[in-house]
């Protein structure tokens, strides 16, 4: 019920739940007055104070990390989209505005209120220990200390006070709610006739003139642009490249083998059976002596007849887990059993039976049935594995040493990559047909958005300089150089004629459908009693009955003073529709609960008032967003 209101309510609640911890990434508790203008690149201003590019970048990065934690499979392109960047900058600006307002209104949060909220609010349950104290490990996972959390929670509670009065002061009388819900959930009986473009396609035959006209229309030029391309050469400094130049003497490999011999030795495991006569350590001494005597008697039996061990265990062992299996414990390694049991089991030879072994659980008789493992792999068998591991370690160390030098040389000798190739003994690689976007299936550096962005920068294209060293993966630096560049260009008409023909047919088909539909609309208005040729159906915003949204909106907006009423709906590429409003009916039964409707209407109204108040605060505190930031995905709304 009330899907429209519910959707907005969920968004509001989600924002409230996420408000505390995510907002911490933006600011410290020192307050609004300490924001500085000196950070890298101003992207916006609030009350005369700058929002730096660095702050925006940090907010975007933290927002991306939150999304990835909640949805590990999130599309990287989506996370770097203008919409996500827009949200991050909007969040920074909003926090700045609220801090400015809180500072202006002299709002504060007391220690008592801070402690009360932390102790009682369910959303902080995962941060509380059973005794009510702060779970420092949980806070550490959020990247905060308990002191920082307290400071920022205080700031957030202070900021909430700015809009709390507005959000809690909404008033929605039942009469107003009813009028609004009547308009929202009124039902209308309608008939619809569709004029689909697909039915016109067989009637359309574009001329050569039609195709040429479409091709030459400036509005269509972008459809026929070949993307800019570059042929490049590049070098990669990574562990694989460095390993090629590393050889390890045999004595060093043997030294590594001896130092890590445990890694190449299968752990020894033993299989044993036992008989347990239970007597807990805390049991009276007399009971333990009685149990020991019984174990001693059983030991005499199995020592005399070892083959009877399993049967004796089944009848006498107090270990329910192994008695049914004749006392068999399967294979176990050191550390799996209590120490007295382990020491005895690992001292036996296969087939031997121990004496009575005392543990905290009682008295055991152990029969060792089998031994496996403990064999050391010979050096020659593991030499390739060791060599790969040592070379990798040496390459990692070498990469750390050379990364800065590689970065400097491709920058300082920017007219060629050969100095880097010669100095670091790297392979000069090439690639043709490189575009700003990674090709499908691309891997390694050619799949890196950062590297491609650097290749199509002004210095690389116009001045033919090396790109800066770009980190394209763990322990991987790449620098590239544009050898040949082809700017974006308009494809010849002959190359795109087939594609244009399809577009022209689609355009003319939708135009023909629209023309036919408009003629039908005029005829129906002239003769309202004409049969529509379709069944009547009852629709509302709550029950669309598979009626497309564009048609639904049109029939619900249609004037109802005189019925029947007719409306035409342009469906774009799909064609045209004519709809007839036959009757007005009451509110959809799904919206019959007026009390619930009033509550949700009030929530929507309070949300609207809060947004209006925030807009007024943006004006008061002179929020401006620089055009460059807005164009790259910042907030579109600017208040002066």
Secondary structure by P-SEA (a helix, b strand, c coil): caaaaaaaaaaaaaaaaaccccccccccccccccccccccccccccccccccaaaaaaaaaaaaaaaaaacccccccccccaaaaaaaaaaaaaaaaaaaaaaaacccccaaaaaaaaacccccccccccccccaaaaaaaacccaaaaaaaaaaaaaaaacaaaaaaaccccaaaaaaaaaaabbbbbbbbbbbccccccccccccaaaaaaaaacccccccccccbbbbbccccccaaaaaaaccccaaaaaaaaaaacccccccbbbbbccccccccccccaaaaaaaaaaaaaaaaaaaacccaaaaaaaacccccccccccccccccccccccaaaaaaaaacccccccccccccccbbbbbbcccccccccccccaaaaaaaaaaaaaaaaaaaacaaaaaaaaaaacccaaaaaaaaccccccccccccccccccccccccaaaaaaaacccccccccccccccccccbbbbbbbccccccccccccccaaaaaaaaaaaaaaaaaaaaaaaaaaaaaacccccccbbbbbbcccccccccaaaaaaaaacccccccbbbbbbcccccbbbbbbcccccccccccaaaaaaaaaaaaaaaaaaaaaaaaaaaaacccccaaaaaacccccccc
